[in-house]
Amino acid sequence: MKIRTAIFAALALGGSAMSIAADNSDVPHAVVKFGDLDLSSPQGAARLYSRIDAAAREVCKPLDFNVRDLGTRTQLDACVHKAIADAVTKVAQPQLLAIYNAKNHQSRPIVVATAQTR
């Protein structure tokens, strides 16, 4: 049984939240707020990564998972990894991507916005 997950990142702005849209509404998800964090700082990005990690573990932990079973554990780990990777990619902040890359020994592209002039 494959588990599909998504973690929505929401930026709280003045009492309202802006969420990133999902491709599939029946996918389990969690809202991770980070309006209180400075994502340009390593500390703020690390806190957001921790929040995303915790949310991914919660979203990927259905009640029938038996973590003693190697196959189930592998599914759980894959689910958590995908949820984190998807959330980090959607937030697309260089500091957060750098933390993801360091923790996972994998490279997610670090996107840098540039202004085009004509």
CYANA upper distance limits for C-alpha pairs under 8 A (distance plus 0.5 A):
  2 LYS  CA     75 GLN  CA      7.89
  3 ILE  CA     60 CYS  CA      8.13
  3 ILE  CA     75 GLN  CA      8.20
  3 ILE  CA     79 CYS  CA      6.97
  4 ARG  CA     27 VAL  CA      6.69
  4 ARG  CA     28 PRO  CA      7.92
  4 ARG  CA     79 CYS  CA      7.53
  5 THR  CA     27 VAL  CA      6.03
  5 THR  CA     28 PRO  CA      5.93
  5 THR  CA     29 HIS  CA      6.73
  5 THR  CA     59 VAL  CA      7.69
  5 THR  CA     60 CYS  CA      7.67
  5 THR  CA     79 CYS  CA      7.36
  5 THR  CA     82 LYS  CA      8.02
  5 THR  CA     83 ALA  CA      6.25
  6 ALA  CA     22 ALA  CA      7.87
  6 ALA  CA     27 VAL  CA      7.01
  6 ALA  CA     28 PRO  CA      6.90
  6 ALA  CA     29 HIS  CA      5.53
  6 ALA  CA     30 ALA  CA      7.96
  6 ALA  CA     83 ALA  CA      5.91
  6 ALA  CA     86 ASP  CA      7.35
  6 ALA  CA     87 ALA  CA      7.64
  7 ILE  CA     28 PRO  CA      8.47
  7 ILE  CA     29 HIS  CA      5.36
  7 ILE  CA     30 ALA  CA      5.60
  7 ILE  CA     31 VAL  CA      6.90
  7 ILE  CA     32 VAL  CA      7.89
  7 ILE  CA     52 ILE  CA      8.04
  7 ILE  CA     55 ALA  CA      7.81
  7 ILE  CA     56 ALA  CA      7.31
  7 ILE  CA     83 ALA  CA      6.52
  7 ILE  CA     84 ILE  CA      7.98
  7 ILE  CA     86 ASP  CA      7.81
  7 ILE  CA     87 ALA  CA      6.07
  8 PHE  CA     19 SER  CA      6.81
  8 PHE  CA     20 ILE  CA      6.31
  8 PHE  CA     21 ALA  CA      7.96
  8 PHE  CA     22 ALA  CA      8.08
  8 PHE  CA     29 HIS  CA      6.95
  8 PHE  CA     30 ALA  CA      6.36
  8 PHE  CA     31 VAL  CA      5.43
  8 PHE  CA     32 VAL  CA      6.84
  8 PHE  CA     87 ALA  CA      7.09
  9 ALA  CA     19 SER  CA      6.45
  9 ALA  CA     20 ILE  CA      6.69
  9 ALA  CA     31 VAL  CA      6.10
  9 ALA  CA     32 VAL  CA      5.33
  9 ALA  CA     33 LYS  CA      6.68
  9 ALA  CA     34 PHE  CA      8.17
  9 ALA  CA     87 ALA  CA      7.17
  9 ALA  CA     90 LYS  CA      8.18
  9 ALA  CA     91 VAL  CA      7.29
 10 ALA  CA     17 ALA  CA      6.27
 10 ALA  CA     18 MET  CA      5.77
 10 ALA  CA     19 SER  CA      4.93
 10 ALA  CA     20 ILE  CA      7.26
 10 ALA  CA     31 VAL  CA      6.56
 10 ALA  CA     32 VAL  CA      6.18
 10 ALA  CA     33 LYS  CA      5.30
 10 ALA  CA     34 PHE  CA      7.22
 10 ALA  CA     35 GLY  CA      8.30
 11 LEU  CA     17 ALA  CA      5.95
 11 LEU  CA     18 MET  CA      5.89
 11 LEU  CA     19 SER  CA      7.32
 11 LEU  CA     33 LYS  CA      6.00
 11 LEU  CA     34 PHE  CA      6.01
 11 LEU  CA     35 GLY  CA      5.35
 12 ALA  CA     16 SER  CA      6.11
 12 ALA  CA     17 ALA  CA      4.89
 12 ALA  CA     18 MET  CA      7.12
 12 ALA  CA     33 LYS  CA      6.73
 12 ALA  CA     34 PHE  CA      7.20
 12 ALA  CA     35 GLY  CA      5.09
 12 ALA  CA     36 ASP  CA      8.19
 13 LEU  CA     17 ALA  CA      6.49
 13 LEU  CA     18 MET  CA      8.15
 13 LEU  CA     35 GLY  CA      6.93
 19 SER  CA     31 VAL  CA      8.32
 20 ILE  CA     90 LYS  CA      7.96
 28 PRO  CA     59 VAL  CA      6.82
 29 HIS  CA     59 VAL  CA      6.66
 30 ALA  CA     55 ALA  CA      6.67
 30 ALA  CA     56 ALA  CA      8.26
 30 ALA  CA     59 VAL  CA      7.21
 31 VAL  CA     55 ALA  CA      8.45
 32 VAL  CA     51 ARG  CA      7.22
 32 VAL  CA     52 ILE  CA      7.03
 32 VAL  CA     55 ALA  CA      7.72
 34 PHE  CA     48 LEU  CA      7.03
 37 LEU  CA     44 GLY  CA      5.58
 37 LEU  CA     45 ALA  CA      8.05
 37 LEU  CA     47 ARG  CA      8.26
 37 LEU  CA     48 LEU  CA      7.99
 38 ASP  CA     43 GLN  CA      8.45
 38 ASP  CA     44 GLY  CA      5.44
 38 ASP  CA     45 ALA  CA      7.68
 39 LEU  CA     43 GLN  CA      8.39
 39 LEU  CA     44 GLY  CA      5.46
 39 LEU  CA     45 ALA  CA      5.31
 39 LEU  CA     48 LEU  CA      8.41
 39 LEU  CA     93 GLN  CA      7.46
 39 LEU  CA     95 GLN  CA      7.16
 39 LEU  CA     96 LEU  CA      7.71
 40 SER  CA     44 GLY  CA      7.61
 40 SER  CA     45 ALA  CA      7.57
 40 SER  CA     93 GLN  CA      8.20
 40 SER  CA     94 PRO  CA      8.23
 40 SER  CA     95 GLN  CA      6.69
 41 SER  CA     45 ALA  CA      6.77
 41 SER  CA     95 GLN  CA      7.42
 42 PRO  CA     46 ALA  CA      6.49
 42 PRO  CA     95 GLN  CA      6.56
 42 PRO  CA     96 LEU  CA      8.33
 43 GLN  CA     47 ARG  CA      6.74
 44 GLY  CA     48 LEU  CA      6.83
 45 ALA  CA     49 TYR  CA      6.63
 45 ALA  CA     95 GLN  CA      6.31
 45 ALA  CA     96 LEU  CA      5.43
 45 ALA  CA     99 ILE  CA      8.02
 46 ALA  CA     50 SER  CA      6.73
 46 ALA  CA     96 LEU  CA      7.45
 46 ALA  CA     99 ILE  CA      7.40
 47 ARG  CA     51 ARG  CA      6.80
 48 LEU  CA     52 ILE  CA      6.62
 48 LEU  CA     96 LEU  CA      8.14
 49 TYR  CA     53 ASP  CA      6.54
 49 TYR  CA     88 VAL  CA      8.37
 49 TYR  CA     96 LEU  CA      7.24
 49 TYR  CA     99 ILE  CA      8.06
 49 TYR  CA    100 TYR  CA      8.13
 50 SER  CA     54 ALA  CA      6.68
 51 ARG  CA     55 ALA  CA      6.65
 52 ILE  CA     56 ALA  CA      6.51
 52 ILE  CA     84 ILE  CA      6.76
 52 ILE  CA     87 ALA  CA      7.71
 53 ASP  CA     57 ARG  CA      6.75
 53 ASP  CA     80 VAL  CA      8.04
 53 ASP  CA     84 ILE  CA      6.71
 54 ALA  CA     58 GLU  CA      6.81
 55 ALA  CA     59 VAL  CA      6.57
 56 ALA  CA     60 CYS  CA      6.49
 56 ALA  CA     79 CYS  CA      8.35
 56 ALA  CA     80 VAL  CA      5.72
 56 ALA  CA     81 HIS  CA      8.49
 56 ALA  CA     83 ALA  CA      6.15
 56 ALA  CA     84 ILE  CA      6.72
 57 ARG  CA     61 LYS  CA      6.62
 57 ARG  CA     80 VAL  CA      6.25
 60 CYS  CA     76 LEU  CA      6.78
 60 CYS  CA     79 CYS  CA      6.44
 60 CYS  CA     80 VAL  CA      6.62
 61 LYS  CA     65 PHE  CA      7.18
 61 LYS  CA     76 LEU  CA      7.63
 65 PHE  CA     72 THR  CA      6.93
 65 PHE  CA     73 ARG  CA      8.49
 65 PHE  CA     76 LEU  CA      8.48
 66 ASN  CA     72 THR  CA      6.78
 66 ASN  CA     73 ARG  CA      7.91
 67 VAL  CA     72 THR  CA      6.66
 67 VAL  CA     73 ARG  CA      5.60
 68 ARG  CA     72 THR  CA      8.23
 68 ARG  CA     73 ARG  CA      7.50
 69 ASP  CA     73 ARG  CA      6.56
 70 LEU  CA     74 THR  CA      6.57
 71 GLY  CA     75 GLN  CA      6.82
 72 THR  CA     76 LEU  CA      6.66
 73 ARG  CA     77 ASP  CA      6.62
 74 THR  CA     78 ALA  CA      6.61
 75 GLN  CA     79 CYS  CA      6.54
 76 LEU  CA     80 VAL  CA      6.71
 77 ASP  CA     81 HIS  CA      6.59
 78 ALA  CA     82 LYS  CA      6.59
 79 CYS  CA     83 ALA  CA      6.60
 80 VAL  CA     84 ILE  CA      6.64
 81 HIS  CA     85 ALA  CA      6.57
 82 LYS  CA     86 ASP  CA      6.47
 83 ALA  CA     87 ALA  CA      6.66
 84 ILE  CA     88 VAL  CA      6.54
 85 ALA  CA     89 THR  CA      6.56
 85 ALA  CA    100 TYR  CA      8.19
 86 ASP  CA     90 LYS  CA      6.66
 87 ALA  CA     91 VAL  CA      6.70
 88 VAL  CA     92 ALA  CA      6.64
 88 VAL  CA     93 GLN  CA      8.30
 88 VAL  CA     96 LEU  CA      7.18
 88 VAL  CA     97 LEU  CA      6.83
 88 VAL  CA    100 TYR  CA      7.84
 89 THR  CA     97 LEU  CA      7.86
 89 THR  CA    108 ARG  CA      7.85
 92 ALA  CA     96 LEU  CA      7.90
 92 ALA  CA     97 LEU  CA      7.30
 92 ALA  CA    110 ILE  CA      7.82
 92 ALA  CA    111 VAL  CA      7.12
 93 GLN  CA     97 LEU  CA      6.64
 93 GLN  CA    110 ILE  CA      8.04
 93 GLN  CA    111 VAL  CA      7.93
 94 PRO  CA     98 ALA  CA      6.58
 94 PRO  CA    110 ILE  CA      5.98
 94 PRO  CA    111 VAL  CA      7.14
 94 PRO  CA    112 VAL  CA      7.83
 95 GLN  CA     99 ILE  CA      6.89
 96 LEU  CA    100 TYR  CA      6.76
 97 LEU  CA    101 ASN  CA      6.59
 97 LEU  CA    108 ARG  CA      7.02
 97 LEU  CA    109 PRO  CA      7.94
 97 LEU  CA    110 ILE  CA      6.55
 98 ALA  CA    102 ALA  CA      6.65
 98 ALA  CA    110 ILE  CA      7.88
 99 ILE  CA    103 LYS  CA      6.62
100 TYR  CA    104 ASN  CA      6.49
100 TYR  CA    106 GLN  CA      8.39
100 TYR  CA    108 ARG  CA      8.13
101 ASN  CA    105 HIS  CA      6.00
101 ASN  CA    106 GLN  CA      5.68
101 ASN  CA    107 SER  CA      5.63
101 ASN  CA    108 ARG  CA      6.82
102 ALA  CA    106 GLN  CA      7.92
